[in-house]
Amino acid sequence: MQKKLIALAVAGMASGFAAAQTNVTIYGVLDAGYLYSSGNPGPGIKGTNTFSGVANGLTAGNRLGFKGEEALGNGLKAVFTLEYGLEIDQNTGIAYARQQFVGLASNYGTLSLGRQYAPGFDATANNDALDATDLSIQSSLSYLAGNTITPNGPARFNNSIAYTSNNLSGFTLKGIYSFGESRLNNTYNNDINSTLDNSAYGLGVNYANGPVNVDALYQSRISAVAANAGITPPYKQPGTSKSINEWYVGGSWDFKVVKAFASYQALDNKNNVGAAADVSHTDLASNLVVSNIKSNNLWTVGLTAPIGRGTLGIGYGRLSLNNRNMQDGDSWGAGTMYTYPLSKRTAIYAAYSYFSNDKYAIPGGAIAVPGNGVGALGESNYALGAGLRHSF
């Protein structure tokens, strides 16, 4: 009898322990394809700027992720996500963090801390006929112009605290604040700390109900680089940079036969002199390219339609730049993509994009990843790719 009681007690403890365990899901995306990209290298340069080879993540960033939750009682639960990007075509960029956060979720929403998506990431992905891929028009132009409202790396905020509401009759609200946490050394003092430099915040609302999706949001940041960062000046001293503000509105409507997409976004740089990190949130190389942009605006339109078992998408967009120290510039692009599902998790695809830059526009184009894209001021370029994507 005593042995039975002991066995029952151990079983009860084990079941209680199991009930308290975190439910963990492992997920990921593997995407690779062939890419050919070509364009004129620019005034005074002979030859053709061409890329030909295997490219990584043309339609979806490769990733390996872990997410889970644990019920804490009374509707409260702990949640976490650890998601890491992978370069599956070569042994570089292994396991860089796409997002990693921990938080609490309840009937009132989710509060989380870590490296997280700002509202601009999901909004731009929601309203793009080319699925925010590397060959997408909005993805390429917003990234190269230094915007954080983009489906790329600059839309992920480090050192952030975020709140996401539950669905409220079709509406979802999100707010995020990224702490600067910057120690900015310069030639006058080796230990200058600024609480605002490299900070950022965003506020967004999404409405999704039936065939309709609408996103509206605002994001702002103060980017700064110290005076002796080793890059060609001009620089601003820590604490002197002003805000770079962005807003976006986009939507889609599913008519069943076709689905229509449209978006408009703008950037306003309050800084009077271009500094190395006045515009781009992450990439110092991009900072130097776009440091003199006073403002920009980007609009896109697109359509998708079912063709057989697959989906055909077409998109067009135009970026206009208001430059401080030279004439204003424009870039435009158009593209198409066809995706054919082999199963619920596996698809093949083919895509084409074309970009044209005037001589005062940003260099680049073809695709959002600079390592594979081509393009130059005053020149045109194109990219053609096909590949395979598998999700698990």
ZAVO-495694 format. One record per residue: residue in three letters; y negated, z negated, x negated of N, C-alpha, C in turn. Coordinates in steps of 0.2 Angstrom, whole numbers, plus 5000, padded with zeros to 4 digits. Layout:
ALAYZXYZXYZX...
***
This chain:
MET500650004996500050005000499450004996GLN499449964990498849954986498750024982LYS499250064981499250124977498950174982LYS499150174988498850214993498050204994LEU497850144994497150124995496750154989ILE497050144983496750164977496650244977ALA497150274979497150344979496650374984LEU496650334990496150354995495350344992ALA495350294989494650274986494450324981VAL494950344977494750394972494650464975ALA495050484980494850544984494250544987GLY494050484990493350484993492750494988MET492850464982492350464977492350534975ALA492950574974492950644972492550684977SER492750674983492450714988491650704988GLY491450644988490750634988490350664982PHE490750664976490450694970490350764971ALA490950794974490950874975490350894979ALA490250854985489750864989489050864986ALA488950824981488250814978488150874972GLN488650914971488650964966488151014968THR487851044962487351104964487851164965ASN487651204970487951264971487651324967VAL487951344962487651394957487951464959THR487451514958487651584959487451624953ILE487951664950487751704944487651774947TYR487151804945486951874947486651914941GLY486551974942486352024937486252094939VAL485952134935485852204936485952234929LEU486352294929486452334923486252404925ASP485752434921485452494923485352534916ALA485552594916485452634910485452704912GLY485152744908485152814910484852854904TYR484852924905484552964900483852984902LEU483352984897482652994898482453054893TYR482053104896481753154892480953144894SER480553134889479853124891479453164886SER478953204888478653244883477853254885GLY477453264880476753274882476353294876ASN475753314877475353334871475053274867PRO475053274861474953214857474153194857GLY473753244859473053224859472653274855PRO471953274855471553314852471653314844GLY471653374841471753374834472453354831ILE472953344835473553324832474053384834LYS474453404829474853464831475553434833GLY475953484836476553464839476553434846THR477153414848477253384854477553314854ASN477253264858477553194858478153194862THR478753184860479353184864479753124863PHE480053104868480653054868481253084871SER481753074868482453094871482953054869GLY483253014874483852974873483952924878VAL484452874877484652824882484052774883ALA483852764889483352714891483652664895ASN483352604894483552544897483152524903GLY483552514909483252494915482752534918LEU482852594919482452644922482252634929THR482652604933482552594940482552514942ALA482752474938482852404939482852364932GLY482452314931482552284924483252244924ASN483552264918484252234917484152154916ARG484552114919484552044919485152014920LEU485151944918485751904920485451834922GLY485651814928485251754931485751704934PHE485451644934485851594937485351554942LYS485551544948485151514953485551464957GLY485251404959485651354963485251314967GLU485551274970485251214974485751164976GLU485451104977485751044978485451004984ALA485850994989485550954995485450884993LEU484850854995484650794993484550744999GLY484650775005484650735011483950745015ASN483950745021483350745026483050815025GLY483450865024483150935023482850955017LEU482850905012482650915005483150935001LYS483050984996483451004991483151024985ALA483551014979483251044973483551114972VAL483051154969483251224968483051244960PHE483351294958483151314951483351394950THR483051424946483251494944483151494936LEU483651524933483551544926483751624925GLU483251664924483451734924483151764917TYR483551804914483451834908483551904907GLY483051934904483052014904483552034898LEU483852084898484252114893484152184892GLU484152204885484152274883484852294881ILE485152324886485852344885485952404881ASP485452444880485552504876485552494868GLN485352434866485252414859485252334858ASN485252314852485352244851484652214849THR484152224854483552194853483352164860GLY482852124860482552094866483052054870ILE483552024866484051984869483851924873ALA483951924880483851864884483151834883TYR482651874884481951854885481851834893ALA481451784894481451754900481051794905ARG481351814911480951844916480651794920GLN481051744922480851684926481351624925GLN481051574925481451504924481051454927PHE481251424932480951364935481351324939VAL481151264940481451214944480951184950GLY481251164956480851144961481151114966LEU480751094972481051064978480851104984ALA481351114988481251154994481351105000SER481051125006481051085012480851125018ASN480851095024480551135029479851155029TYR479551125024478751135023478651185017GLY479151215014479151265009479451245002THR479251274997479551264991479051254985LEU479051204982478651184976479051194970SER478751234965479151244959478751244953LEU479051234947478651234940479051274935GLY478651314931479051344926478651414925ARG479051464923478851534922479051574928GLN478551594932478651624939478351684941TYR478551714946478151774948477551754952ALA476951784950476351784954476451824960PRO476051814965476051854971476051934970GLY475751954965475652024964476352064962PHE476752024960477452054958477852074964ASP477952034969478252054975477852104979ALA477252094979476852134984476852214981THR476852224975476852294972477552324973ALA478052274973478752304974478852324981ASN478552284986478652294993478352354995ASN477852384992477452434995477452494990ASP477952514987478052574983478652614985ALA478452674986478952724988479452744982LEU479252724976479752734970480052674968ASP480052624972480352554971480152524965ALA479452524963479252494957479652504951THR479952564950480352574944479852594938ASP480152604932479752624926479452694927LEU479752734932479452804933478952804939SER478852744942478352734947477652744945ILE477252774950476552784948476152724948GLN476252684953475852614953476052574947SER476752574946476952524940476652554933SER476652614932476452644926475652634925LEU475252654930474552644929474352574929SER474552534934474352464934474452424927TYR475052444924475252404918474852434912LEU474752494912474352524906473552504907ALA473352494913472652474914472552394913GLY473052364911472952294910472952244916ASN473152264922473152224928473752184928THR473652124931474152074933474552084939ILE474152124944474452144950474852204949THR475552194947475952254944476652224945PRO477152264945477852244945478152234938ASN477752214933477952214926477752144924GLY477852134917477852074914477152034915PRO476552064915475952024916475951994923ALA476352004928476351974934476851914934ARG477051894928477451834928477051784924PHE476851724927476451674924476851614921ASN476651604915476951544911476551484913ASN476951424912476651354913476351344920SER476751374925476451374931476751324936ILE476351314941476551274947476451314953ALA476951324957476851374963477151344969TYR476851364975477051344982477151404986THR477751414989477951464993478151435000SER477751465005477951435012478551465015ASN478851435020479451465023479151515028ASN479551555031479351615035479051585042LEU478351605043478051575049477851635054SER478351645058478251705063478051765059GLY478451785054478351845050477851835044PHE477451775044477051765038477351725033THR477251745026477451695021476851695016LEU476651635014476051615010476351595003LYS475951614998476151594991475451584987GLY475551524983474951514979475251494972ILE474951504966475151494960474551474955TYR474651424951474151414945474551404939SER474251444934474551444927474051404922PHE474351354920473851314915473851344908GLY473251344906473051384899473551354894GLU473451284893473851254887473751284881SER473151304879473051344873472751304867ARG473051314861472651284855472451344852LEU471751354852471451414849471151404843ASN471451424837471151414831470551464829ASN470051444826469551494824469251474817THR468751514815468551504808468051434807TYR467851404813467451344813467851284814ASN468451284817468751224818469551244820ASN469951214816470651234816471051204822ASP470751164826471051124831470651124838ILE470451184840470051184846470551194852ASN470451154857470851164863470451184869SER470651224873470351244879470751234885THR470551204890470951194896470951264901LEU470451304900470351364904470651424901ASP470551434894470751494891471451504892ASN471651574895472351594896472651564902SER472151534906472451504913472351564918ALA472751554924472751604929472951574935TYR472751604941472951584947473051644952GLY473351634958473451694963473551664969LEU473351694975473451674982473651744985GLY474251734989474451794993474751784999VAL474751835004475051825010475451885012ASN476051875014476451935016476651935024TYR476651985027476851995034477352045035ALA477952025037478552065037478852055044ASN478852105048479152095055479352165058GLY479952175058480252245061480052295056PRO479752355058479652405054479052395049VAL478652345050477952335047478052285041ASN477752305035477652255030476952265027VAL476552205027475852205024475852145019ASP475452165013475352115008474552115006ALA474252055006473652055004473551994999LEU473252004993473251944988472651954983TYR472551894980471951894975472251854969GLN472051884963472351844957471751844952SER471651794948471151794943471451754937ARG471151774931471351744925470751744920ILE470851694915470351694909470751704903SER470751764900471151774894470651774888ALA470951744882470551734876470951734870VAL470751764865471051764858470551734853ALA470851684849470451654844470151704839ALA469551684835469151724831469551754825ASN470051714823470451734817471151754818ALA471251784824471951804826472251864822GLY471851894818472051944814472052014817ILE471652024822471552084825470852104825THR470752174825470052194824469552164829PRO468952134827468552104832468252164836PRO467852144842467452084843467952034846TYR467751964845468051914848467551864852LYS467851824856467451774859467751704857GLN467251654856467451594854467851554860PRO468251514859468651484864468151444869GLY468351454875467951424881467351474883THR467251534880466651574882466851634886SER467551644887467751704891467651684898LYS467451744902467351734909467951764913SER467951754919468551774923468651854924ILE469251874925469451944926469851934933ASN469551964938469751954945470052024948GLU470552014952470952064955471052054962TRP471052104966471352094973471752164975TYR472152154980472652204982472752204989VAL472852254992473152264999473552325000GLY474152315002474652365003475152355009GLY475452405011475852405017476352465017SER476852455022477252505023477452505031TRP477652565033477852565040478552615041ASP479052585043479652625044479752655050PHE479652725050479752765056480452795057LYS480852765054481552785054481752845051VAL481352905053481452965050481152965043VAL480552935042480252925036479952855036LYS479852835030479452775029478852785024ALA478252765027477652775024477452715020PHE477152725014476852675010476152685008ALA475752635007475052645004474852575001SER474452584996474152524993473452544989TYR473052484989472352494985472252424982GLN472052434975471952374971471352384967ALA471052334965470452334961470352274956LEU470052294950469952234945469252234943ASP468952174942468252164940468252114934ASN468052144928468052104922467352074921LYS467252014922466551974921466351974914ASN466751984909466551974902466052034901ASN465552014897464952064895465152114889VAL465552084885465752114879466552124879GLY466852174877467552184877467852144871ALA468252094873468652054868469352074868ALA469652054863470352074861470852054867ALA470652004871471151984876470751984883ASP470252024884469852014890470252034896VAL470652084895470952114901471752104902SER472152124897472852114898473052044897HIS473552024901473751954901474251934896THR474551984893475151974889475152014882ASP474952074882475152124877474452134873LEU474452114866473852124862473752194861ALA474252234860474152304859473752334865SER473952314871473652344877472952314878ASN472852254875472152224875471652264872LEU471852294866471352334862471252394865VAL471652424869471552484872471052474878VAL471152424882470752414888470252364888SER470052344882469552284881468852304884ASN468752374884468052394887468052414894ILE468552394898468552414905468152364909LYS467652384912467252344916467552324923SER467852384926468152374932468652434933ASN469152424937469552484939469752484946ASN470052534949470352534955470852584955LEU471452574959472052614959472252614966TRP472352674969472652684975473252724975THR473752714979474352754979474552764987VAL474952814987475252834994475952864992GLY476452854997477152884996477552885003LEU478052915002478552925008479252915005THR479652885009480452895008480752925014ALA481352955013481752985019482452985017PRO482852965022483552975020483853045020ILE484153065014484453125013485153115012GLY485553135017486253125016486353045016ARG486853025011486952945011486352915006GLY485952955003485452934998484752935001THR484252914997483552904999483152944994LEU482752984997482253024993481552994993GLY481252984988480552954988480052994984ILE479453004986478953034983478352994983GLY477952994977477352954977476752984973TYR476152964975475552994971475052934970GLY474752934965474252884964473652904959ARG473052874960472552884955472152824953LEU472052814946471752764943471052784941SER470552744943469852764941469552704937LEU469252714931469052664926468252664926ASN467952604926467252604925467152574918ASN467052614913467052584906466352564904ARG466352514899465652484897465352534892ASN465752554887465352584881465552664881MET465752694886465852764886465852784893GLN465952854894465952874901466552854905ASP466552854912467052824916467652874915GLY468252854917468852894916469352894922ASP469752934922470252944928470952964925SER471452934928472152964927472452964934TRP472853014935473253024941473953044939GLY474453024944475153034943475453054949ALA476053084949476453104955477153104952GLY477653084957478353074955478753074961THR479453084960479953084965480553054962MET480953024966481652994964482153004970TYR482753014968483253014973483852964971THR483952924975484552874974485052884979TYR485652884976486252894980486752834978PRO486952794984487352734983488152764983LEU488452734977489152744977489552694980SER489252634981489452574985488852534986LYS489052474989488452424990488152404984ARG488452404978488252374972488052424967THR488252484968488252534962487852604965ALA487452624961487052684963486952734957ILE486852794958486652844953485952864956TYR485552894951484852904953484652964948ALA484052994950483753044946482953044948ALA482553044943481853034944481453084940TYR480853094942480353134938479653114940SER479253104934478553084935478053134931TYR477453144933476953184929476353144929PHE476053134924475353104923474853154920SER474253144922473653174918473153134917ASN472853124911472353084909471753124907ASP471153104909470553134906470353104900LYS469853124896469753104889469453034889TYR469253004895468952934895469452884898ALA470052914900470552864903470952834898ILE471352784900471852754896472352794893PRO472552794887473152834885473752804887GLY474252844888474952824891475052864897GLY475652844900475952874906476652884905ALA476952924909477652944910478052894912ILE478052834909478452774912478052714909ALA478152654913477752594911477952564905VAL478552574902478752544896478452584890PRO477952564886477652604881478052634876GLY478652594874479152624869479452684871ASN479452704877479752764879479252814882GLY478752794884478252834887477852874882VAL477552924884477152964880476452984884GLY475953004880475353024883474753014879ALA474153044880473653034876472953054880LEU472453034878471753044881471653114882GLY471453134888471353204889471953254890GLU472553224890473153264890473653244896SER474153284897474653274902475253264899ASN475753234903476453214901476853214906TYR477553214905478053204911478653174908ALA479053144913479653114911480153134916LEU480753144914481353164918481953114916GLY482253084921482753034919483253034925ALA483853014923484453004927484952954924GLY485252914929485652854926486052824932LEU486352764930486752724934486552654934ARG486552624940486352554941486852514945HIS487052454942487552414945487252344946SER487352314952487152244953487752204955PHE487752144953488252094954487952024956
***
